[in-house]
Amino acid sequence: MAEERPLLDYVLPTTNGYRPAIVSPAIENRGFEIKTGMINMIQQNQFAGGPTEDPNEHLANFNELCGTFHIQNISVDAIRLRLFSFSIRDRAKIWLQSLPADSITTWEELCAKFLAKFFPFEKTARLKNAIHSFGQWEGESLHEAWARFKEMMRKCPHHGIALPDQLQTFYYGLSPLQRP
């Protein structure tokens, strides 16, 4: 027979049932510890999910930070999966918390879902269009135009434009006086 409980017990919030989306790999090293200094460093450059933020840049910075230390017998992915939630806030944190429990088991899955959310197809299309319609600005030197073009390419690393096509786009985007 079921134990009788006051009605209030059935409506009080509990933490039962909350499980994060990220499943961190099991760690055999009993002395495993991530120092608070590392967490603080990661929290200094959090990604909020705003439209002007670059999720690729966030992942690159995050990977760079995670690459600054090594814990014996602990995979880099295990460390990244444990630390990633400290690197985000606001909309990005809400997004991560909204994912189904235990739905992310690898670093690659996390990156793919993160980029799908914060680097949507529309943004990719807009950046690729800007690359394809590149043109040298009036008064811009050849060096400045090349630096700007490379920055456009960097902001959309998954552009899929072959190197010969990149060079052709840049060349035909130069002012006629700059083309040999």
TAQUIVEN-V105591 format. One record per residue. N is the residue number from 1. RES is the residue in three letters. PSI is psi in radians with two decimals (none if undefined). Layout:
n	res	psi
N	RES	PSI
N	RES	PSI
This chain:
n	res	psi
1	MET	2.40
2	ALA	2.52
3	GLU	2.36
4	GLU	2.33
5	ARG	2.67
6	PRO	2.61
7	LEU	-0.62
8	LEU	-0.58
9	ASP	-0.46
10	TYR	-0.29
11	VAL	-0.12
12	LEU	2.40
13	PRO	2.55
14	THR	2.96
15	THR	0.00
16	ASN	2.35
17	GLY	-0.27
18	TYR	2.11
19	ARG	2.40
20	PRO	2.82
21	ALA	-0.58
22	ILE	2.20
23	VAL	1.90
24	SER	2.37
25	PRO	2.58
26	ALA	2.53
27	ILE	2.18
28	GLU	-0.42
29	ASN	1.89
30	ARG	-0.38
31	GLY	0.18
32	PHE	2.27
33	GLU	2.33
34	ILE	2.10
35	LYS	2.55
36	THR	-0.49
37	GLY	-0.66
38	MET	-0.76
39	ILE	-0.74
40	ASN	-0.71
41	MET	-0.73
42	ILE	-0.64
43	GLN	-0.23
44	GLN	-0.37
45	ASN	1.04
46	GLN	2.59
47	PHE	2.19
48	ALA	-0.26
49	GLY	0.28
50	GLY	2.76
51	PRO	-0.38
52	THR	-0.09
53	GLU	2.62
54	ASP	1.90
55	PRO	-0.53
56	ASN	-0.73
57	GLU	-0.69
58	HIS	-0.81
59	LEU	-0.69
60	ALA	-0.79
61	ASN	-0.72
62	PHE	-0.80
63	ASN	-0.67
64	GLU	-0.79
65	LEU	-0.81
66	CYS	-0.45
67	GLY	-0.07
68	THR	-0.14
69	PHE	2.76
70	HIS	2.39
71	ILE	2.17
72	GLN	2.33
73	ASN	0.33
74	ILE	2.20
75	SER	2.66
76	VAL	-0.68
77	ASP	-0.66
78	ALA	-0.70
79	ILE	-0.81
80	ARG	-0.79
81	LEU	-0.60
82	ARG	-0.56
83	LEU	-0.36
84	PHE	-0.73
85	SER	-0.37
86	PHE	-0.27
87	SER	0.02
88	ILE	2.81
89	ARG	3.08
90	ASP	-2.22
91	ARG	-0.66
92	ALA	-0.69
93	LYS	-0.72
94	ILE	-0.73
95	TRP	-0.86
96	LEU	-0.73
97	GLN	-0.36
98	SER	-0.21
99	LEU	2.65
100	PRO	2.55
101	ALA	2.43
102	ASP	0.50
103	SER	-0.16
104	ILE	2.08
105	THR	-0.18
106	THR	2.79
107	TRP	-0.68
108	GLU	-0.72
109	GLU	-0.76
110	LEU	-0.81
111	CYS	-0.76
112	ALA	-0.78
113	LYS	-0.68
114	PHE	-0.83
115	LEU	-0.63
116	ALA	-0.62
117	LYS	-0.82
118	PHE	0.00
119	PHE	1.17
120	PRO	2.92
121	PHE	-0.70
122	GLU	-0.69
123	LYS	-0.73
124	THR	-0.81
125	ALA	-0.73
126	ARG	-0.78
127	LEU	-0.69
128	LYS	-0.67
129	ASN	-0.72
130	ALA	-0.67
131	ILE	-0.84
132	HIS	-0.45
133	SER	0.41
134	PHE	2.42
135	GLY	2.48
136	GLN	2.35
137	TRP	2.69
138	GLU	2.28
139	GLY	-0.02
140	GLU	2.30
141	SER	2.87
142	LEU	-0.76
143	HIS	-0.77
144	GLU	-0.69
145	ALA	-0.74
146	TRP	-0.74
147	ALA	-0.72
148	ARG	-0.72
149	PHE	-0.80
150	LYS	-0.64
151	GLU	-0.68
152	MET	-0.74
153	MET	-0.69
154	ARG	-0.62
155	LYS	-0.25
156	CYS	1.24
157	PRO	-0.29
158	HIS	0.50
159	HIS	-0.53
160	GLY	0.27
161	ILE	2.14
162	ALA	2.62
163	LEU	-0.80
164	PRO	-0.65
165	ASP	-0.60
166	GLN	-0.84
167	LEU	-0.69
168	GLN	-0.76
169	THR	-0.78
170	PHE	-0.83
171	TYR	-0.86
172	TYR	-0.19
173	GLY	-0.20
174	LEU	2.68
175	SER	2.64
176	PRO	-0.52
177	LEU	-0.42
178	GLN	-0.36
179	ARG	2.30
180	PRO	none
